[in-house]
Amino acid sequence: MARDVEKFNAAKRSYLIAKEQGNHPEEARWANVIGDILKNRGEYVEALKWLRLDYDVTYRYLHDKQLLPTCQSLGEVYLRLQDFTNALSSQKKHLELAKEANDLIEQQRASTQLGRTYHEMFLRSENDHFSIQNAKEYFRCSMKLAETVRENPPVNDGKFFLKEYIDAHNNIGMLEIDLDNLDEALKILTKGLQICADEEVEEDYDGRSRLHHNLGNVYMELRMWDEARKHIEEDIKICKRIGHCQGEAKGYINFGELHYRVQKYEEALCCYRKALDQAKSMEDEDALATQIKQNIETVKEAIKVMGDLKKEEQNLKKLAREMTSAKGTARERKCLLQQNASLDCLIEKSRMILAWLKLLEFAKRKKRVASALCDKEKLGDSFLAIGESYQKIRKFNRSIKWYMKSWETYKSIGNLEGQALAKINIGNVLDSDGNWTGALDAFEESYRISIEANLPSIQLSALENMHYSHMIRFDNVEKASF
């Protein structure tokens, strides 16, 4: 920290000397250096002041090409402040200037930043398909440019532009995770780590930490908990060693999410609190701190739900004991209905805390109760819940089997709402399994059924899924805008 203060003071002295001498190139350069130091401290608002000084001096007195690093720095700080409008403005200016100068290296950097901004906009939205489409286009462009520069380096250096090339793998891999293309994400991110090994990239490199961070996410989604833990821990270790507070905070957020997914709530809270400590150590990381606080509240709510679930499980056991004596009597149907209501409650609580194996257990018990009641609607509901459980634990063939059973059952009793829901769920599973054409067909069928039955909420859901398929899976903007 003392070294950082010394560096900052030295940069400020150099800036004042350059300004006093009217040395505009040095004045702009030192303003940029000061802005960068403040950015790395997490003091983004103060960093902006210096970067704007850099921009003003460069714009008034220097060549346009010298605006390139200034626009990049401004774009990065605006993004960290989640000021997406100004971030995009600076980054598009950066790309425009890079194209005018025919500078492939700066075009690659600008494309990377634009991809990150659109990706962040997507993450902050409900269903911003246009942002994820833009992120995809810019990240792919960034990868192509990185490959071009690596194949034709301006200097005879095998490691030239290597880190940018590794980062391109990181960004594409991160995007594939969000698009639920997990096998592709795993392949790209693993290749990024292999490049680090082959090129003997230093261990304490922030690009390595990001690869481990994203691999932790992939393995978490694949429910490969031990592999996820290994990569998340490596991400945190690297960030600690290089003093990357924001990266360390995000690593602990990932670790908290891992514990939350397996219902280890005390461990999740511990990780989130460590993440919050890191976020608070940076002056302008308010958005990150707010996100962590929300995660802590989510875990606290999950602890309450888990307590309610355990109480309801005891109630279900009591009802099961009563059922033994009620079998074959007038009380049997009443006991079965009470069990069904209890199981519905348990299914909902399991869904709330992402306890998919519990949900599967309760859904299968509901199936037996619904069969005993000879109630086809309840049976269809149980099949739907079993299909959902298998979908969430990524056993897609089993999921499709049970969703089809639910659809057939709902169809046999003319339940259009059930049919429409089953078709949407079938579409979601097919999409996750890579059958995009089949998924679109299922979404369109759900939309047709929901129109027939006048079900506005399901119509909207089906339309959103159809839009996603056309826009993201098939790159068909025209059909997406129907």
Helices and strands as residue ranges (DSSP letters): H 2-21, H 24-41, H 44-61, G 64-66, H 67-80, H 84-100, H 104-123, H 129-151, H 162-178, H 182-198, H 206-221, H 225-242, H 245-261, H 265-280, H 286-326, H 332-352, H 356-373, H 376-392, H 396-412, H 416-432, H 436-452, H 456-468, I 469-473, H 477-480
